[in-house]
Amino acid sequence: MDHIDAVRTPASWVVVGLDNGGTCNNATVLDATGQFLVDRLVENPSRVQDGPESAVEALAEAFTGILTLTSTPSSLVRAVGLDTPGPASADGVISSKGSTNFSQVSWHGFDIRGALEARIGLPVVYNNDANAAALYAHHRHFGADAAHRSSVAAIVGTGLGGGVVEWGKVVSGAAGMAGELGHVQIPLQDVLEQGQPIPVCNCGFEGDVESIASLTGITKNLLPYWLSRYPDHPLAAEPIGKAAKMLRGYGEKDDPLALAVFGQQAKAIGKLFTIAANFTDPSAYFLGGGVVEAAPHFRQWFLNTVREHTKLRREQQAAATFALVPDLDMAGARGAAVAALETVPPQ
Ligand SMILES: [Zn+2]
């Protein structure tokens, strides 16, 4: 091989990252040196509710759209990274039971990675959205050292997504279900109050992380309990789903009920990270989700509370860092692109 041909320059080639969501796709372009050519959200409707055919077409439009926007000739694209909400197999086959985003029967067992690859004629690399965000957080945080570091990420949203990154690569597992950190069961002593009902997750598990540290967990488990303790709270007059969404605003104003709920979430994530510490002993613990967008004093309090409840040995304390997942709304597309970049062999 001619050594000079292996040198990567910004103009030599690119990969594209496509993040598929319930309403929108988000697209980005990453050049051969690891620089993103897009510094903002570039979205188009994802049309997942119209079924696989429309959705794959919408992804193809996102692909051509981002190339046009960045004036990138399609001949320079070596690979495409795709991420979608799970559950799906490690190579992008949507669960045979469907999922929240892919509820139509035509989606069940659909190979979205293969379909996009066939449509655009380029290699497509798949990750679920939480894994893609975890991968982006890892590479953004560690930069040139990414390939020599490990991390775990917990992303609090409707559910609790996550990812485990080992030596710069996502751990995907035999069935693509590694890093489902939301469904790790945690010890509940010091998390729950005396007499507080055991939280139950949509997956059927009792007392897993998502049953506490997610919007669903607030709505179904934490808020009903805490409203019974604070019956005169203004949120008691709201429908529970609306009240759950309003809770962060109260947390930012140091409302005692809201701090009790978010304190339980932070403790639950600390318990999860304690398990991670004894499992992969990562270099970094990343936290993402709605809390990252909250007022700075509130998100710092949340991160500190997580850290306080993560029991690390002294050697681990010296070696590990805690950080928020940056650029969260772009993290999926960017992580998908990073995963694609890594598959491109030296030219
Ligand atoms: Zn669960």
Boltz pocket constraint, residues with backbone or C-beta under 6 A from the ligand:
constraints:
  - pocket:
      binder: B
      contacts: [[A, 182], [A, 183], [A, 201], [A, 202], [A, 203], [A, 204], [A, 205], [A, 208], [A, 210], [A, 211]]
      max_distance: 6.0
